Amino acid sequence: MTAAAPARPVPRPGVLAIEAYVPGKSAAPAGVKLHKLSSNETPLGPSPRAVEAYKKAAEKLEFYPDGSAIALREAIGAKYGLDPARIVCGAGSDELLNLLTHAYVGPGDEGIYSQYGFLVYKIALLAAGGTPVVVPEKDYVADVDAILAAVTPRTKIVFLANPNNPTGTYLPFEEVKRLHAGLPPHVLLVLDAAYAEYVRRNDYASGIELVSTSDNVVMCRTFSKIYGLALLRLGWCYAPAHVADALNRIRGPFNVGGPALEAGVAAIADDAHVAEAVAHNERWLPWLTQEIEALGLTVTPSVGNFLLVHFPETAGKTAKAADAFLTQRGLILRAVGAYGLPNALRLTVGGEEANRLVVQALRDFMKGEAGA
């Protein structure tokens, strides 16, 4: 007997199993000054050059953007010494992560990522019909041996956020190379280096060298973090020529808007602005770590522009209670229960005022003082 046809369109299997990505909060109670420290946005804002380029783009809104993003790819290539033909631009690195998954993963295929890896990996894999494989970490750091042990004949892609969000931890480049060396040549290794510009460790590398010498490695970057262009949604990846070709076949013909492209060209040329952002982070990241640890809280060592702060499970001192307490003071942090970290909050390094206020608020919270 033939089954009755559905009464309305039905998504294909797996789509409704996806838990939608929920961004960090961005609102404070009425009458309270907002300090948004939930989305890892730069407190310095974008380069003035990027703002000017964006405003100038308003003079030609009736024209389609350059679908090939030639000027931006050439600017990126000039900055890093890369072949522009192997660079693909997207509406944020999120779009590129999704395009890579759709290009190389299908029903029955598996994709691997670490325990506290970026939530978009799981969403992209499920959307493509693939099976997410989550690998445990060691002390909030990706475990190369565990990742390699999880590889099966069905594995098509491995995601590695380096540095990782929301933990702020990283793998030294030697470990990344060891991971790559242990993967079958048909498995694509995607290095998500959204926070690379902030890292100041001699043993770190974003992955450019590995992409240049391999056929199965892609590095993704973004303009949303240190460049301060999160509103425009702009990212790029550096890939082997055959991978770039595949992405260009399936991306939208005008997937990046013109104002974003022009702002990106201006932003990447402003080295002084980036250096200022790095210096700011270098000052306040260790200060926040030290001050918060002095309150008796645990902070995961971070190389990004954010900290993962762990709270005790003691009644009244939980991450949920701290989140509510801080919100009442206009200090908006990121709850990370969706990452399997219900007893932690992620704190973005903000401006001096916000940084000092959040430490004082946490001090009051731990002492049990009033929230307002």
Phi, psi and omega in degrees: 000131183285133179292145179294143178292146178301152181279350179206164179303139182240127177299153179294161183307136176102333185296315183284356175276350182282130172271119184301142178292131180249113180294167177295154179298155181218021181227147177243163177302152180303135177084001180248133179294132182275132169234097184278110182236035188248350189233013178058035177277148181286134178287348181273348182072184182281168173298138175304329177295321180292321178298316180296318179296321179297315180296321181294328180296340180294344180283352183221044183291343181282349183261144174294150176286170175291109182296343180261355179050042187300311184298319181289318179297323178291323178294318178295316180299319180294322183291319186253000181072042184246157175284116181302334181293340181260011178253133175237133180258151182214172177281078188081159177293340177303316180298320181293322176298319178291318179297318179298319180294314180295329181285331189237356182235136176221183179306131180093345179273158179242149174230138185251140169209163185277165190309318182248030179289165182306133184298336182297333180300312180297316180299314181297318181295314180294322180296329179275357181089007181273177180248118178288137176238114184261129184251132180300150176255167175246115180053043178067022177239138178304139184252107183302314182297321179293322178297313181296325180292338182274352181290133177231175175300343181269353182290128179241338185209144175232125178260133174226111174277120186216100003293161182267144172248122024253010187277330183082003180275168182212163172255131173302154185299327179298323178290322177297318178294325178293321176299312181298317182297333182272353181272145172299149185296340180272355179270129181274124175262118181254114178263111181268102187250047184300333184249017187302323185296338181276341190285132178232065178231132184295337183262013180256146170213145185286337178121000182303314181299318182292320177297319184296334186247012184226159177259356187225032178231136176233139174246128178253140178226168183220156172261005186278341187261267187294334181277346174069032180247034185301324182296333185273345181057089183215127177212174179207160173225154175246125190217162169303152185304322183289330177286317177302320179299317180297317180295319180293339178282333186248348179286162175296148183295334177228061189283348177237130181290153181300313178302323178294316180300315183289322176294323179296317178300316180291320183295316186289344179272348184267079181297326182295322180293318178297317180298323178295319179294320178295315180298320178299315181293322179295331178282313192267335178299308178293327179296312179299317180302310182296314183293321181286321177296328179294344178274358181093008178265154179263134179239126176288127180305128186237147173245007180261206177250035181204164180230145172260113184256125183259135181248153177289163177271009179299138179305129179087349181240018183284168177298322180296317178294320179296319179300314180295319180298311182294321181300322179298337177262008179081011180260106187258111177256178184254116171289138186236031176299328179296339178270003185083025181233064185293343182256025181222158171230144176261130184244119175282140173293118182256199174286172184303315181300312181296319181298315181290323179294320183290324177294316179296320179295319177294324177298315179295320180298315182292334177275350180081026181277171183296150184284333186267000000 
